[in-house]
């Protein structure tokens, strides 16, 4: 098989793996990024079975990130894309697929053995990431004059948003600022923090939401 054939096989495998991983993550009420990463680990070189070329998928994924940042800078929304026609909508779908491939490629580059070998450091770093994100979000919302219950509830809801850490880790890896072990530890800790935050957020938000409702002023009578 020539290079084009190998690329098409890798592309098809990456898209299918991303679709399955994202779907299973949504069923588990987790961010699709977790599913993409797990899918990448499954088809990556550090696990037995089917192995795709991480280089080709990573290049497409980086293009997807560029398209995402460009679309955010222009202020596009999915509803606006539907109104302007099929062309921009198709481009947006292609960008989302490319972003999924980026995180699949990230999972393929993740050495699970290095994560398991350094599990105490991964656990500690994961806990630190959760604490830092919680503190930053709460402080930011308090500066915006949200009350404590509302600020804490929103901060907990925003805890699972840690994907950008992985983008930075990949950039540091490709430029040689992180070796494979450091990259594995940082991505593993971010992965752990997102999973724990996604699972814990609904449990923590219930009492906070109840307190917010209890603190709300009574409705005025219209009689």
C-alpha positions in Angstrom: 0.0 0.0 0.0 1.3 3.5 -0.9 1.6 6.5 1.4 -1.8 7.8 0.3 -3.5 4.5 1.1 -1.9 4.4 4.5 -3.0 7.9 5.2 -6.6 7.2 4.2 -6.6 4.1 6.4 -5.2 6.0 9.4 -7.7 8.9 8.8 -10.6 6.5 8.6 -9.5 4.6 11.7 -9.0 7.9 13.6 -12.4 9.3 12.7 -14.2 6.0 13.6 -12.2 5.8 16.9 -13.0 9.4 17.7 -16.7 8.9 16.9 -17.0 5.8 19.1 -15.0 7.3 22.0 -16.9 10.6 21.9 -20.3 8.7 21.9 -19.3 6.5 24.8 -18.0 9.5 26.8 -21.4 11.3 26.3 -23.2 8.2 27.5 -21.1 8.4 30.6 -21.8 12.1 30.9 -18.2 13.0 30.4 -16.7 15.5 28.0 -16.0 14.0 24.6 -12.3 14.8 24.9 -12.0 12.0 27.4 -13.5 9.6 24.8 -11.1 10.9 22.1 -8.1 10.4 24.4 -9.1 6.8 25.3 -9.7 6.0 21.7 -6.2 7.3 20.8 -4.7 5.2 23.5 -6.5 2.1 22.1 -5.2 2.6 18.6 -1.8 4.0 19.7 1.6 2.3 19.6 1.7 1.7 23.3 -1.2 -0.8 23.3 -1.6 -4.0 21.4 -3.9 -4.2 18.3 -4.5 -1.7 15.5 -1.9 1.0 15.4 -2.3 4.2 13.3 0.3 6.8 12.4 0.2 9.5 15.0 2.0 12.0 12.7 -0.6 12.2 10.0 -3.5 12.5 12.5 -1.7 15.1 14.6 -1.2 17.3 11.6 -4.9 17.3 10.8 -5.7 17.9 14.4 -3.5 21.0 14.7 -5.3 22.3 11.6 -8.6 21.8 13.4 -7.4 23.7 16.4 -6.4 26.6 14.2 -9.8 26.6 12.5 -11.5 26.5 16.0 -9.6 29.5 17.2 -10.3 31.3 14.0 -14.0 30.6 14.2 -14.1 31.7 17.9 -12.3 34.9 17.0 -15.0 35.7 14.4 -17.7 35.0 16.9 -19.5 32.3 14.9 -22.2 30.3 16.6 -23.8 27.0 15.3 -27.2 28.7 14.8 -25.5 31.5 12.7 -23.7 28.9 10.6 -27.0 27.2 9.9 -28.5 30.4 8.7 -25.6 31.3 6.3 -25.8 28.0 4.4 -24.3 24.6 4.0 -20.8 25.7 3.1 -19.8 27.2 6.5 -21.7 24.5 8.3 -19.7 21.8 6.5 -16.5 23.6 7.3 -17.5 23.8 11.0 -18.2 20.0 11.0 -14.9 19.3 9.3 -13.1 21.5 12.0 -14.9 19.5 14.8 -13.7 16.2 13.2 -10.2 17.6 13.0 -10.3 18.6 16.6 -11.4 15.1 17.6 -8.5 13.8 15.6 -6.1 16.1 17.5 -7.1 14.6 20.8 -7.0 11.1 19.4 -3.5 11.7 18.2 -2.7 13.1 21.7 -3.9 9.8 23.2 -1.8 7.9 20.7 1.3 9.7 21.9 0.5 9.0 25.6 2.6 6.3 27.1 0.3 4.6 29.6 3.1 2.7 31.2 4.8 6.0 32.1 1.6 7.3 33.7 1.2 4.1 35.7 4.9 4.2 36.7 4.5 7.7 38.1 1.0 7.3 39.5 1.6 9.0 42.9 2.8 12.2 41.1 -0.1 11.9 38.6 -2.6 11.7 41.5 -1.0 14.6 43.3 -0.8 16.8 40.2 -4.4 15.9 39.3 -5.6 17.1 42.8 -3.6 20.3 42.4 -5.2 21.0 39.0 -8.7 20.6 40.4 -7.9 22.8 43.4 -6.3 25.5 41.2 -9.1 25.5 38.7 -11.7 25.7 41.5 -10.0 28.6 43.2 -9.4 30.5 40.0 -13.0 30.1 38.8 -14.5 31.0 42.2 -12.3 34.1 42.6 -13.1 35.3 39.1 -16.8 34.9 39.6 -16.6 36.6 42.9 -14.8 39.5 41.2 -17.8 39.7 38.9 -19.9 40.1 42.0 -21.6 36.7 42.0 -22.7 35.6 45.5 -20.7 32.8 47.2 -23.3 30.0 46.5 -23.7 31.0 42.8 -19.9 31.5 42.3 -19.1 28.1 43.9 -21.8 26.3 41.9 -20.6 27.8 38.6 -17.0 27.1 39.5 -17.8 23.4 40.2 -19.7 23.3 36.9 -16.7 24.7 35.0 -14.2 22.3 36.7 -14.2 19.7 33.9 -12.9 22.3 31.4 -9.2 21.4 31.4 -8.7 20.4 27.7 -6.4 23.5 27.1 -3.8 22.0 29.5 -3.5 19.1 27.0 -3.1 21.5 24.1 -0.3 23.3 25.9 1.3 20.0 26.9 1.3 18.8 23.3 2.9 22.1 22.2 5.6 21.7 24.8 6.2 18.1 23.7 6.6 18.9 20.0 9.0 21.7 20.8 11.1 19.5 23.1 10.3 21.3 26.3 8.7 18.2 27.8 10.1 14.7 27.4 7.8 11.7 27.0 7.6 11.0 30.7 6.7 14.5 31.7 4.2 14.7 28.9 2.5 11.5 30.0 2.4 12.7 33.6 0.8 16.1 32.7 -1.7 14.6 30.3 -2.5 11.8 32.7 -3.1 14.2 35.6 -5.3 16.5 33.4 -7.2 13.4 32.2 -7.7 12.3 35.9 -8.8 15.8 37.0 -11.4 16.1 34.2 -12.9 12.6 35.0 -13.0 13.3 38.7 -14.5 16.8 38.2 -17.1 15.5 35.8 -18.2 12.8 38.2 -18.2 15.0 41.3 -19.7 18.2 39.8 -23.3 17.0 39.9 -23.0 15.7 43.5 -21.5 19.0 44.7 -23.9 21.2 42.8 -27.0 19.8 44.3 -26.6 21.2 47.8 -25.2 24.5 46.3 -28.3 24.8 44.0 -30.6 24.0 47.0 -28.9 26.7 49.0 -29.2 29.2 46.2 -32.9 28.5 45.9 -33.3 28.8 49.6 -31.5 32.2 49.6 -33.7 33.6 46.8 -36.1 36.3 47.8 -39.8 35.3 48.0 -41.9 36.1 45.0 -44.1 39.1 45.2 -47.8 38.5 45.5 -49.9 39.8 42.6 -53.1 39.8 44.6 
